[in-house]
Amino acid sequence: MNFKGEKCVACGNEFTADDDIVVCPECGSPHHRSCYTAENKCANESLHAAGQKWQRTSKSLQNKPKDNSFIICPSCHMPNPNGSEQCMQCGTPLPKAVNTEAASDTGEIHDPFSQYANTEFGTLNPYLGFNPEEDMGGATLKEVSQFVGTNTLYYIPIFKRMKDFGSKLSFNISCLIFPWFYFANRKMWLWALLAAVIGVILNLPYSVLVMADGLEGVEGAERMLSVIYENQNLLENLDSIFSPLNFAFKIVCCLFGNWLYYKFALRSIKKLRLQNRNKKLSPQQVMAVGGVKPINIILITIIMGAISLAALYAAFFMLDFLFTFNNLG
């Protein structure tokens, strides 16, 4: 962040371009590193107790160029390109228009990245210090960040490691629990459907046994119960095999889910660039094809219900065939 025109809160001297400056992670007050080291604490501790933040001086604000190209997210304070409908960091809906000049007198939005940068974790910027124009494998880091939309602070370091070191393994808790929900929410429909089918198949023996418990005492279900109980040992043996396989499948999704998403992001951006004849992509174009879509979770739930129903009927007819064949024998 540029502190030209500001003064060190410890010694009162104005900063120069060559000064080594540190910022208090709690209130954002700038210090010469030597001043901060000498006291080993913030010189503006009075702001801490009041829960206030350091503000730039009016002199500094007058020297700052006007910038109406950003919309500040009301939730996480992430700066977004004007015209964006949702925050590319947290997904919060953004106002249709914003006037960054209106707040310049108070200093609330004097720097489009200042509120995002001064956090409890220290001084950050939207790309975590990485070069936003760095090639990530056919797309810039900035484009990948815009594509991800939400949780960029989680994904960008992982993607950077994958690009620099060729690693594929990371930990994704969502893929460990419900991989089909994760892939669908991130618009990865091929992987969502594949995960749904595999999940249904590996849970099928257990589902049939559970269904038998639910059919107890139901009129007209005698035939189905007879078929299931006749093949109960087979179903239990299959379940003892399929259950570990199901867990192993989720572990694989957990470890490779982020890598699959990284490759999906690159392919989607490359495809979008080809559709636009390799012209420079706007943030709105990239964000439109990326981000999350929670309604997809509902859709994949409906699809999984249909797949499960079809699989249960197929399993019953197969068991019925075995039951009939054994009786004939």
Phi and psi in degrees as GROMACS dihedral restraints (atoms count N, CA, C in turn):
[ dihedral_restraints ]
;  ai    aj    ak    al  type     phi  dphi    fc
    3     4     5     6     1   -86.9    20    10
    4     5     6     7     1   120.7    20    10
    6     7     8     9     1  -109.4    20    10
    7     8     9    10     1    21.8    20    10
    9    10    11    12     1   -61.6    20    10
   10    11    12    13     1   131.0    20    10
   12    13    14    15     1    93.3    20    10
   13    14    15    16     1    -9.9    20    10
   15    16    17    18     1   -96.6    20    10
   16    17    18    19     1   164.3    20    10
   18    19    20    21     1  -117.3    20    10
   19    20    21    22     1   147.2    20    10
   21    22    23    24     1   -63.8    20    10
   22    23    24    25     1   129.6    20    10
   24    25    26    27     1   -72.4    20    10
   25    26    27    28     1   -11.1    20    10
   27    28    29    30     1   -92.5    20    10
   28    29    30    31     1   -53.2    20    10
   30    31    32    33     1  -100.5    20    10
   31    32    33    34     1   -16.6    20    10
   33    34    35    36     1    83.4    20    10
   34    35    36    37     1    -0.3    20    10
   36    37    38    39     1   -81.9    20    10
   37    38    39    40     1   144.3    20    10
   39    40    41    42     1   -73.0    20    10
   40    41    42    43     1   141.1    20    10
   42    43    44    45     1   -72.3    20    10
   43    44    45    46     1   147.1    20    10
   45    46    47    48     1  -114.6    20    10
   46    47    48    49     1   171.4    20    10
   48    49    50    51     1   -65.2    20    10
   49    50    51    52     1   -22.2    20    10
   51    52    53    54     1   -94.7    20    10
   52    53    54    55     1    -3.4    20    10
   54    55    56    57     1   -70.8    20    10
   55    56    57    58     1   143.6    20    10
   57    58    59    60     1   -90.2    20    10
   58    59    60    61     1   111.8    20    10
   60    61    62    63     1  -113.6    20    10
   61    62    63    64     1   136.9    20    10
   63    64    65    66     1  -120.2    20    10
   64    65    66    67     1   152.4    20    10
   66    67    68    69     1  -119.4    20    10
   67    68    69    70     1   134.7    20    10
   69    70    71    72     1   -63.8    20    10
   70    71    72    73     1   124.4    20    10
   72    73    74    75     1   -68.4    20    10
   73    74    75    76     1   -15.4    20    10
   75    76    77    78     1   -92.6    20    10
   76    77    78    79     1   -43.5    20    10
   78    79    80    81     1  -117.9    20    10
   79    80    81    82     1   -10.1    20    10
   81    82    83    84     1    83.8    20    10
   82    83    84    85     1     9.3    20    10
   84    85    86    87     1   -71.4    20    10
   85    86    87    88     1   132.8    20    10
   87    88    89    90     1   -86.7    20    10
   88    89    90    91     1   140.8    20    10
   90    91    92    93     1  -134.2    20    10
   91    92    93    94     1   152.8    20    10
   93    94    95    96     1   -63.6    20    10
   94    95    96    97     1   140.6    20    10
   96    97    98    99     1   -57.4    20    10
   97    98    99   100     1   -38.8    20    10
   99   100   101   102     1   -65.0    20    10
  100   101   102   103     1   -36.9    20    10
  102   103   104   105     1   -67.4    20    10
  103   104   105   106     1   -42.2    20    10
  105   106   107   108     1   -67.8    20    10
  106   107   108   109     1   -39.1    20    10
  108   109   110   111     1   -66.7    20    10
  109   110   111   112     1   -36.7    20    10
  111   112   113   114     1   -62.3    20    10
  112   113   114   115     1   -41.5    20    10
  114   115   116   117     1   -94.1    20    10
  115   116   117   118     1   -21.3    20    10
  117   118   119   120     1    58.0    20    10
  118   119   120   121     1    32.6    20    10
  120   121   122   123     1  -164.6    20    10
  121   122   123   124     1   165.7    20    10
  123   124   125   126     1   -73.7    20    10
  124   125   126   127     1   138.3    20    10
  126   127   128   129     1   -81.0    20    10
  127   128   129   130     1    -3.8    20    10
  129   130   131   132     1  -113.9    20    10
  130   131   132   133     1    39.3    20    10
  132   133   134   135     1   -63.2    20    10
  133   134   135   136     1   -18.8    20    10
  135   136   137   138     1   -62.9    20    10
  136   137   138   139     1   -28.0    20    10
  138   139   140   141     1   -70.3    20    10
  139   140   141   142     1   -30.3    20    10
  141   142   143   144     1   -63.6    20    10
  142   143   144   145     1   -47.6    20    10
  144   145   146   147     1   -63.9    20    10
  145   146   147   148     1   -32.3    20    10
  147   148   149   150     1   -86.8    20    10
  148   149   150   151     1    -4.7    20    10
  150   151   152   153     1    68.8    20    10
  151   152   153   154     1    27.2    20    10
  153   154   155   156     1  -100.2    20    10
  154   155   156   157     1   164.8    20    10
  156   157   158   159     1  -114.5    20    10
  157   158   159   160     1   148.3    20    10
  159   160   161   162     1   -65.3    20    10
  160   161   162   163     1   140.8    20    10
  162   163   164   165     1  -119.7    20    10
  163   164   165   166     1   147.6    20    10
  165   166   167   168     1   -67.6    20    10
  166   167   168   169     1   157.2    20    10
  168   169   170   171     1   -80.2    20    10
  169   170   171   172     1   160.1    20    10
  171   172   173   174     1   -63.3    20    10
  172   173   174   175     1   -31.7    20    10
  174   175   176   177     1   -61.8    20    10
  175   176   177   178     1   -43.7    20    10
  177   178   179   180     1   -65.6    20    10
  178   179   180   181     1   -38.3    20    10
  180   181   182   183     1   -66.9    20    10
  181   182   183   184     1   -34.0    20    10
  183   184   185   186     1   -66.9    20    10
  184   185   186   187     1   -30.6    20    10
  186   187   188   189     1   -82.3    20    10
  187   188   189   190     1    -7.2    20    10
  189   190   191   192     1   -88.9    20    10
  190   191   192   193     1   131.5    20    10
  192   193   194   195     1   -67.5    20    10
  193   194   195   196     1   148.8    20    10
  195   196   197   198     1   -68.3    20    10
  196   197   198   199     1   144.6    20    10
  198   199   200   201     1  -147.6    20    10
  199   200   201   202     1   109.5    20    10
  201   202   203   204     1  -107.4    20    10
  202   203   204   205     1    22.4    20    10
  204   205   206   207     1   -95.9    20    10
  205   206   207   208     1     8.3    20    10
  207   208   209   210     1  -128.4    20    10
  208   209   210   211     1   148.7    20    10
  210   211   212   213     1  -115.3    20    10
  211   212   213   214     1   121.9    20    10
  213   214   215   216     1   -84.4    20    10
  214   215   216   217     1   125.8    20    10
  216   217   218   219     1   -63.8    20    10
  217   218   219   220     1   129.5    20    10
  219   220   221   222     1   -70.6    20    10
  220   221   222   223     1   -13.7    20    10
  222   223   224   225     1   -95.8    20    10
  223   224   225   226     1   -56.6    20    10
  225   226   227   228     1  -108.7    20    10
  226   227   228   229     1    -3.5    20    10
  228   229   230   231     1    68.3    20    10
  229   230   231   232     1    21.2    20    10
  231   232   233   234     1   -73.9    20    10
  232   233   234   235     1   130.5    20    10
  234   235   236   237     1   -75.0    20    10
  235   236   237   238     1   132.1    20    10
  237   238   239   240     1  -124.3    20    10
  238   239   240   241     1   149.5    20    10
  240   241   242   243     1   -59.1    20    10
  241   242   243   244     1   140.5    20    10
  243   244   245   246     1   -56.5    20    10
  244   245   246   247     1   136.0    20    10
  246   247   248   249     1   100.8    20    10
  247   248   249   250     1   -10.4    20    10
  249   250   251   252     1   -67.5    20    10
  250   251   252   253     1   142.1    20    10
  252   253   254   255     1   -91.3    20    10
  253   254   255   256     1   -26.4    20    10
  255   256   257   258     1  -142.3    20    10
  256   257   258   259     1   155.0    20    10
  258   259   260   261     1   -67.7    20    10
  259   260   261   262     1   131.3    20    10
  261   262   263   264     1   -78.3    20    10
  262   263   264   265     1    -3.0    20    10
  264   265   266   267     1   -97.9    20    10
  265   266   267   268     1   -49.3    20    10
  267   268   269   270     1  -119.1    20    10
  268   269   270   271     1    -6.7    20    10
  270   271   272   273     1    83.4    20    10
  271   272   273   274     1     3.9    20    10
  273   274   275   276     1   -66.6    20    10
  274   275   276   277     1   134.3    20    10
  276   277   278   279     1   -58.5    20    10
  277   278   279   280     1   137.9    20    10
  279   280   281   282     1  -103.0    20    10
  280   281   282   283     1   153.2    20    10
  282   283   284   285     1   -63.7    20    10
  283   284   285   286     1   154.3    20    10
  285   286   287   288     1   -64.1    20    10
  286   287   288   289     1   -35.7    20    10
  288   289   290   291     1  -146.9    20    10
  289   290   291   292     1   152.0    20    10
  291   292   293   294     1  -144.1    20    10
  292   293   294   295     1   143.4    20    10
  294   295   296   297     1  -111.1    20    10
  295   296   297   298     1   102.2    20    10
  297   298   299   300     1   -71.2    20    10
  298   299   300   301     1   -20.0    20    10
  300   301   302   303     1   -71.4    20    10
  301   302   303   304     1   -29.6    20    10
  303   304   305   306     1   -60.9    20    10
  304   305   306   307     1   -29.8    20    10
  306   307   308   309     1   -97.0    20    10
  307   308   309   310     1     1.2    20    10
  309   310   311   312     1   -66.2    20    10
  310   311   312   313     1   -30.1    20    10
  312   313   314   315     1   -68.0    20    10
  313   314   315   316     1   -31.2    20    10
  315   316   317   318     1   -88.7    20    10
  316   317   318   319     1   -16.4    20    10
  318   319   320   321     1    83.3    20    10
  319   320   321   322     1    10.6    20    10
  321   322   323   324     1   -73.3    20    10
  322   323   324   325     1   -33.3    20    10
  324   325   326   327     1  -130.7    20    10
  325   326   327   328     1    51.4    20    10
  327   328   329   330     1   -77.8    20    10
  328   329   330   331     1   -22.6    20    10
  330   331   332   333     1  -133.3    20    10
  331   332   333   334     1   121.2    20    10
  333   334   335   336     1   -58.4    20    10
  334   335   336   337     1   -21.6    20    10
  336   337   338   339     1  -109.7    20    10
  337   338   339   340     1     1.9    20    10
  339   340   341   342     1   -65.7    20    10
  340   341   342   343     1   -43.2    20    10
  342   343   344   345     1   -70.6    20    10
  343   344   345   346     1   -29.2    20    10
  345   346   347   348     1   -76.9    20    10
  346   347   348   349     1   -30.3    20    10
  348   349   350   351     1   -79.3    20    10
  349   350   351   352     1   -39.4    20    10
  351   352   353   354     1   -87.5    20    10
  352   353   354   355     1    97.1    20    10
  354   355   356   357     1  -124.8    20    10
  355   356   357   358     1   175.6    20    10
  357   358   359   360     1   -67.1    20    10
  358   359   360   361     1   -12.7    20    10
  360   361   362   363     1   -94.7    20    10
  361   362   363   364     1    -0.7    20    10
  363   364   365   366     1   114.6    20    10
  364   365   366   367     1  -159.3    20    10
  366   367   368   369     1   -91.6    20    10
  367   368   369   370     1   119.1    20    10
  369   370   371   372     1  -124.1    20    10
  370   371   372   373     1   168.7    20    10
  372   373   374   375     1  -135.2    20    10
  373   374   375   376     1   169.9    20    10
  375   376   377   378     1   -58.0    20    10
  376   377   378   379     1   -21.5    20    10
  378   379   380   381     1  -116.8    20    10
  379   380   381   382     1    18.5    20    10
  381   382   383   384     1    56.8    20    10
  382   383   384   385     1    30.4    20    10
  384   385   386   387     1    86.9    20    10
  385   386   387   388     1    -5.4    20    10
  387   388   389   390     1   -79.8    20    10
  388   389   390   391     1   157.6    20    10
  390   391   392   393     1   -74.2    20    10
  391   392   393   394     1   116.3    20    10
  393   394   395   396     1   -64.1    20    10
  394   395   396   397     1   -19.5    20    10
  396   397   398   399     1   -94.5    20    10
  397   398   399   400     1     5.0    20    10
  399   400   401   402     1   -64.9    20    10
  400   401   402   403     1   136.6    20    10
  402   403   404   405     1   -75.0    20    10
  403   404   405   406     1   122.0    20    10
  405   406   407   408     1   -98.1    20    10
  406   407   408   409     1     5.4    20    10
  408   409   410   411     1   120.5    20    10
  409   410   411   412     1    39.8    20    10
  411   412   413   414     1   114.3    20    10
  412   413   414   415     1    -3.9    20    10
  414   415   416   417     1  -149.0    20    10
  415   416   417   418     1   148.0    20    10
  417   418   419   420     1   -76.1    20    10
  418   419   420   421     1   159.6    20    10
  420   421   422   423     1   -60.7    20    10
  421   422   423   424     1   -35.4    20    10
  423   424   425   426     1   -63.1    20    10
  424   425   426   427     1   -43.6    20    10
  426   427   428   429     1   -65.8    20    10
  427   428   429   430     1   -40.6    20    10
  429   430   431   432     1   -63.4    20    10
  430   431   432   433     1   -40.9    20    10
  432   433   434   435     1   -62.7    20    10
  433   434   435   436     1   -42.3    20    10
  435   436   437   438     1   -66.1    20    10
  436   437   438   439     1   -36.3    20    10
  438   439   440   441     1   -66.3    20    10
  439   440   441   442     1   -44.2    20    10
  441   442   443   444     1   -61.6    20    10
  442   443   444   445     1   -44.4    20    10
  444   445   446   447     1    75.4    20    10
  445   446   447   448     1   -79.1    20    10
  447   448   449   450     1   -96.2    20    10
  448   449   450   451     1   148.9    20    10
  450   451   452   453     1    62.9    20    10
  451   452   453   454     1    35.3    20    10
  453   454   455   456     1   -63.6    20    10
  454   455   456   457     1   -31.5    20    10
  456   457   458   459     1   -63.9    20    10
  457   458   459   460     1   -23.2    20    10
  459   460   461   462     1   -86.4    20    10
  460   461   462   463     1   -46.0    20    10
  462   463   464   465     1   -78.5    20    10
  463   464   465   466     1   -41.2    20    10
  465   466   467   468     1   -59.1    20    10
  466   467   468   469     1   -46.2    20    10
  468   469   470   471     1   -61.6    20    10
  469   470   471   472     1   -35.6    20    10
  471   472   473   474     1   -66.9    20    10
  472   473   474   475     1   -46.8    20    10
  474   475   476   477     1   -63.2    20    10
  475   476   477   478     1   -37.5    20    10
  477   478   479   480     1   -63.7    20    10
  478   479   480   481     1   -41.6    20    10
  480   481   482   483     1   -65.0    20    10
  481   482   483   484     1   -40.0    20    10
  483   484   485   486     1   -64.5    20    10
  484   485   486   487     1   -39.0    20    10
  486   487   488   489     1   -71.6    20    10
  487   488   489   490     1   -44.0    20    10
  489   490   491   492     1   -75.6    20    10
  490   491   492   493     1   -37.3    20    10
  492   493   494   495     1  -114.5    20    10
  493   494   495   496     1    -3.8    20    10
  495   496   497   498     1    72.9    20    10
  496   497   498   499     1    13.7    20    10
  498   499   500   501     1   -73.3    20    10
  499   500   501   502     1   150.6    20    10
  501   502   503   504     1  -119.8    20    10
  502   503   504   505     1   -15.4    20    10
  504   505   506   507     1   -93.7    20    10
  505   506   507   508     1   136.7    20    10
  507   508   509   510     1  -159.1    20    10
  508   509   510   511     1   179.3    20    10
  510   511   512   513     1  -114.8    20    10
  511   512   513   514     1   123.8    20    10
  513   514   515   516     1  -126.1    20    10
  514   515   516   517     1   104.9    20    10
  516   517   518   519     1   -64.5    20    10
  517   518   519   520     1   -32.8    20    10
  519   520   521   522     1   -63.3    20    10
  520   521   522   523     1   -39.6    20    10
  522   523   524   525     1   -71.5    20    10
  523   524   525   526     1   -22.1    20    10
  525   526   527   528     1   -74.7    20    10
  526   527   528   529     1   -34.5    20    10
  528   529   530   531     1   -90.1    20    10
  529   530   531   532     1   -59.1    20    10
  531   532   533   534     1  -135.2    20    10
  532   533   534   535     1    80.1    20    10
  534   535   536   537     1   -59.9    20    10
  535   536   537   538     1   -35.1    20    10
  537   538   539   540     1   -65.6    20    10
  538   539   540   541     1   -35.6    20    10
  540   541   542   543     1   -67.2    20    10
  541   542   543   544     1   -43.1    20    10
  543   544   545   546     1   -61.6    20    10
  544   545   546   547     1   -50.6    20    10
  546   547   548   549     1   -63.1    20    10
  547   548   549   550     1   -40.8    20    10
  549   550   551   552     1   -65.7    20    10
  550   551   552   553     1   -43.2    20    10
  552   553   554   555     1   -63.0    20    10
  553   554   555   556     1   -32.2    20    10
  555   556   557   558     1   -91.8    20    10
  556   557   558   559     1    12.9    20    10
  558   559   560   561     1    68.6    20    10
  559   560   561   562     1    22.9    20    10
  561   562   563   564     1   -96.4    20    10
  562   563   564   565     1    74.3    20    10
  564   565   566   567     1   -67.0    20    10
  565   566   567   568     1   -35.7    20    10
  567   568   569   570     1   -60.7    20    10
  568   569   570   571     1   -47.8    20    10
  570   571   572   573     1   -70.9    20    10
  571   572   573   574     1   -32.3    20    10
  573   574   575   576     1   -64.0    20    10
  574   575   576   577     1   -45.9    20    10
  576   577   578   579     1   -67.7    20    10
  577   578   579   580     1   -40.8    20    10
  579   580   581   582     1   -63.0    20    10
  580   581   582   583     1   -44.8    20    10
  582   583   584   585     1   -64.0    20    10
  583   584   585   586     1   -37.8    20    10
  585   586   587   588     1   -64.6    20    10
  586   587   588   589     1   -46.4    20    10
  588   589   590   591     1   -63.1    20    10
  589   590   591   592     1   -47.6    20    10
  591   592   593   594     1   -62.8    20    10
  592   593   594   595     1   -41.3    20    10
  594   595   596   597     1   -62.5    20    10
  595   596   597   598     1   -41.6    20    10
  597   598   599   600     1   -65.7    20    10
  598   599   600   601     1   -44.7    20    10
  600   601   602   603     1   -63.4    20    10
  601   602   603   604     1   -45.1    20    10
  603   604   605   606     1   -72.0    20    10
  604   605   606   607     1   -18.2    20    10
  606   607   608   609     1   -97.3    20    10
  607   608   609   610     1    -1.3    20    10
  609   610   611   612     1   -62.0    20    10
  610   611   612   613     1   -49.7    20    10
  612   613   614   615     1   -57.0    20    10
  613   614   615   616     1   -44.0    20    10
  615   616   617   618     1   -64.0    20    10
  616   617   618   619     1   -39.5    20    10
  618   619   620   621     1   -64.3    20    10
  619   620   621   622     1   -38.0    20    10
  621   622   623   624     1   -66.3    20    10
  622   623   624   625     1   -41.8    20    10
  624   625   626   627     1   -65.2    20    10
  625   626   627   628     1   -39.6    20    10
  627   628   629   630     1   -66.6    20    10
  628   629   630   631     1   -38.5    20    10
  630   631   632   633     1   -62.1    20    10
  631   632   633   634     1   -36.4    20    10
  633   634   635   636     1   -62.3    20    10
  634   635   636   637     1   -39.9    20    10
  636   637   638   639     1   -63.4    20    10
  637   638   639   640     1   -35.1    20    10
  639   640   641   642     1   -76.0    20    10
  640   641   642   643     1   -20.6    20    10
  642   643   644   645     1   -89.2    20    10
  643   644   645   646     1    -5.4    20    10
  645   646   647   648     1   -58.6    20    10
  646   647   648   649     1   124.9    20    10
  648   649   650   651     1    82.1    20    10
  649   650   651   652     1     0.5    20    10
  651   652   653   654     1   -83.1    20    10
  652   653   654   655     1   127.7    20    10
  654   655   656   657     1   -67.3    20    10
  655   656   657   658     1   133.1    20    10
  657   658   659   660     1    89.0    20    10
  658   659   660   661     1     0.4    20    10
  660   661   662   663     1  -101.6    20    10
  661   662   663   664     1    10.4    20    10
  663   664   665   666     1   -61.7    20    10
  664   665   666   667     1   -42.9    20    10
  666   667   668   669     1   -61.7    20    10
  667   668   669   670     1   -46.1    20    10
  669   670   671   672     1   -64.1    20    10
  670   671   672   673     1   -40.5    20    10
  672   673   674   675     1   -65.7    20    10
  673   674   675   676     1   -38.7    20    10
  675   676   677   678     1   -62.4    20    10
  676   677   678   679     1   -42.2    20    10
  678   679   680   681     1   -63.7    20    10
  679   680   681   682     1   -44.2    20    10
  681   682   683   684     1   -66.9    20    10
  682   683   684   685     1   -46.2    20    10
  684   685   686   687     1   -66.7    20    10
  685   686   687   688     1   -31.1    20    10
  687   688   689   690     1   -65.9    20    10
  688   689   690   691     1   -31.2    20    10
  690   691   692   693     1  -109.8    20    10
  691   692   693   694     1    23.1    20    10
  693   694   695   696     1   -61.8    20    10
  694   695   696   697     1   -41.7    20    10
  696   697   698   699     1   -61.4    20    10
  697   698   699   700     1   -41.3    20    10
  699   700   701   702     1   -62.1    20    10
  700   701   702   703     1   -44.8    20    10
  702   703   704   705     1   -64.7    20    10
  703   704   705   706     1   -40.5    20    10
  705   706   707   708     1   -67.3    20    10
  706   707   708   709     1   -37.8    20    10
  708   709   710   711     1   -65.9    20    10
  709   710   711   712     1   -42.1    20    10
  711   712   713   714     1   -63.4    20    10
  712   713   714   715     1   -40.0    20    10
  714   715   716   717     1   -64.4    20    10
  715   716   717   718     1   -36.9    20    10
  717   718   719   720     1   -66.2    20    10
  718   719   720   721     1   -23.7    20    10
  720   721   722   723     1   -89.2    20    10
  721   722   723   724     1   -44.6    20    10
  723   724   725   726     1   -71.4    20    10
  724   725   726   727     1   -32.6    20    10
  726   727   728   729     1   -62.1    20    10
  727   728   729   730     1   -48.4    20    10
  729   730   731   732     1   -63.7    20    10
  730   731   732   733     1   -35.6    20    10
  732   733   734   735     1   -64.6    20    10
  733   734   735   736     1   -38.5    20    10
  735   736   737   738     1   -63.6    20    10
  736   737   738   739     1   -42.7    20    10
  738   739   740   741     1   -65.1    20    10
  739   740   741   742     1   -41.4    20    10
  741   742   743   744     1   -63.4    20    10
  742   743   744   745     1   -39.0    20    10
  744   745   746   747     1   -62.0    20    10
  745   746   747   748     1   -42.5    20    10
  747   748   749   750     1   -67.7    20    10
  748   749   750   751     1   -34.5    20    10
  750   751   752   753     1   -63.3    20    10
  751   752   753   754     1   -42.7    20    10
  753   754   755   756     1   -61.7    20    10
  754   755   756   757     1   -44.9    20    10
  756   757   758   759     1   -61.6    20    10
  757   758   759   760     1   -40.4    20    10
  759   760   761   762     1   -61.5    20    10
  760   761   762   763     1   -42.7    20    10
  762   763   764   765     1   -80.4    20    10
  763   764   765   766     1   -30.1    20    10
  765   766   767   768     1  -110.7    20    10
  766   767   768   769     1    -0.9    20    10
  768   769   770   771     1   -59.3    20    10
  769   770   771   772     1   -43.7    20    10
  771   772   773   774     1   -67.0    20    10
  772   773   774   775     1   -36.7    20    10
  774   775   776   777     1   -66.2    20    10
  775   776   777   778     1   -41.1    20    10
  777   778   779   780     1   -62.4    20    10
  778   779   780   781     1   -38.9    20    10
  780   781   782   783     1   -68.8    20    10
  781   782   783   784     1   -38.2    20    10
  783   784   785   786     1   -59.5    20    10
  784   785   786   787     1   -48.1    20    10
  786   787   788   789     1   -66.3    20    10
  787   788   789   790     1   -36.7    20    10
  789   790   791   792     1   -63.3    20    10
  790   791   792   793     1   -41.1    20    10
  792   793   794   795     1   -62.8    20    10
  793   794   795   796     1   -45.3    20    10
  795   796   797   798     1   -63.7    20    10
  796   797   798   799     1   -44.9    20    10
  798   799   800   801     1   -62.6    20    10
  799   800   801   802     1   -41.5    20    10
  801   802   803   804     1   -65.5    20    10
  802   803   804   805     1   -41.0    20    10
  804   805   806   807     1   -69.0    20    10
  805   806   807   808     1   -40.6    20    10
  807   808   809   810     1   -62.1    20    10
  808   809   810   811     1   -43.7    20    10
  810   811   812   813     1   -62.0    20    10
  811   812   813   814     1   -41.9    20    10
  813   814   815   816     1   -64.3    20    10
  814   815   816   817     1   -38.5    20    10
  816   817   818   819     1   -66.6    20    10
  817   818   819   820     1   -38.6    20    10
  819   820   821   822     1   -65.7    20    10
  820   821   822   823     1   -39.5    20    10
  822   823   824   825     1   -63.6    20    10
  823   824   825   826     1   -28.2    20    10
  825   826   827   828     1  -100.9    20    10
  826   827   828   829     1    19.6    20    10
  828   829   830   831     1    55.6    20    10
  829   830   831   832     1    42.5    20    10
  831   832   833   834     1    60.9    20    10
  832   833   834   835     1    22.6    20    10
  834   835   836   837     1   -77.4    20    10
  835   836   837   838     1   161.7    20    10
  837   838   839   840     1   -63.2    20    10
  838   839   840   841     1   129.0    20    10
  840   841   842   843     1   -86.2    20    10
  841   842   843   844     1   140.6    20    10
  843   844   845   846     1   -83.1    20    10
  844   845   846   847     1   155.3    20    10
  846   847   848   849     1   -56.6    20    10
  847   848   849   850     1   -36.6    20    10
  849   850   851   852     1   -64.0    20    10
  850   851   852   853     1   -38.5    20    10
  852   853   854   855     1   -64.6    20    10
  853   854   855   856     1   -44.3    20    10
  855   856   857   858     1   -68.4    20    10
  856   857   858   859     1   -42.9    20    10
  858   859   860   861     1   -65.8    20    10
  859   860   861   862     1   -29.3    20    10
  861   862   863   864     1   -67.7    20    10
  862   863   864   865     1   -35.0    20    10
  864   865   866   867     1   -90.2    20    10
  865   866   867   868     1   -14.3    20    10
  867   868   869   870     1  -107.4    20    10
  868   869   870   871     1  -149.4    20    10
  870   871   872   873     1    72.7    20    10
  871   872   873   874     1  -159.6    20    10
  873   874   875   876     1  -118.3    20    10
  874   875   876   877     1   160.0    20    10
  876   877   878   879     1  -142.7    20    10
  877   878   879   880     1    89.3    20    10
  879   880   881   882     1   -56.9    20    10
  880   881   882   883     1   -28.4    20    10
  882   883   884   885     1   -62.3    20    10
  883   884   885   886     1   -23.5    20    10
  885   886   887   888     1   -63.9    20    10
  886   887   888   889     1   -26.2    20    10
  888   889   890   891     1   -65.1    20    10
  889   890   891   892     1   -39.3    20    10
  891   892   893   894     1   -66.1    20    10
  892   893   894   895     1   -42.5    20    10
  894   895   896   897     1   -63.2    20    10
  895   896   897   898     1   -44.5    20    10
  897   898   899   900     1   -69.2    20    10
  898   899   900   901     1   -28.6    20    10
  900   901   902   903     1   -65.2    20    10
  901   902   903   904     1   -42.8    20    10
  903   904   905   906     1   -64.5    20    10
  904   905   906   907     1   -42.7    20    10
  906   907   908   909     1   -63.4    20    10
  907   908   909   910     1   -43.2    20    10
  909   910   911   912     1   -64.4    20    10
  910   911   912   913     1   -35.3    20    10
  912   913   914   915     1   -62.2    20    10
  913   914   915   916     1   -42.4    20    10
  915   916   917   918     1   -66.7    20    10
  916   917   918   919     1   -42.0    20    10
  918   919   920   921     1   -63.8    20    10
  919   920   921   922     1   -42.0    20    10
  921   922   923   924     1   -63.9    20    10
  922   923   924   925     1   -42.3    20    10
  924   925   926   927     1   -63.0    20    10
  925   926   927   928     1   -44.9    20    10
  927   928   929   930     1   -63.6    20    10
  928   929   930   931     1   -39.6    20    10
  930   931   932   933     1   -67.3    20    10
  931   932   933   934     1   -37.7    20    10
  933   934   935   936     1   -65.5    20    10
  934   935   936   937     1   -42.4    20    10
  936   937   938   939     1   -64.5    20    10
  937   938   939   940     1   -42.0    20    10
  939   940   941   942     1   -63.9    20    10
  940   941   942   943     1   -40.9    20    10
  942   943   944   945     1   -64.8    20    10
  943   944   945   946     1   -40.6    20    10
  945   946   947   948     1   -64.1    20    10
  946   947   948   949     1   -44.5    20    10
  948   949   950   951     1   -64.6    20    10
  949   950   951   952     1   -35.3    20    10
  951   952   953   954     1   -68.6    20    10
  952   953   954   955     1   -42.6    20    10
  954   955   956   957     1   -66.1    20    10
  955   956   957   958     1   -36.7    20    10
  957   958   959   960     1   -64.0    20    10
  958   959   960   961     1   -38.3    20    10
  960   961   962   963     1   -63.5    20    10
  961   962   963   964     1   -44.5    20    10
  963   964   965   966     1   -64.0    20    10
  964   965   966   967     1   -39.1    20    10
  966   967   968   969     1   -62.5    20    10
  967   968   969   970     1   -46.0    20    10
  969   970   971   972     1   -66.4    20    10
  970   971   972   973     1   -42.6    20    10
  972   973   974   975     1   -62.6    20    10
  973   974   975   976     1   -42.9    20    10
  975   976   977   978     1   -65.8    20    10
  976   977   978   979     1   -38.7    20    10
  978   979   980   981     1   -68.2    20    10
  979   980   981   982     1   -35.6    20    10
  981   982   983   984     1   -69.0    20    10
  982   983   984   985     1   -33.5    20    10
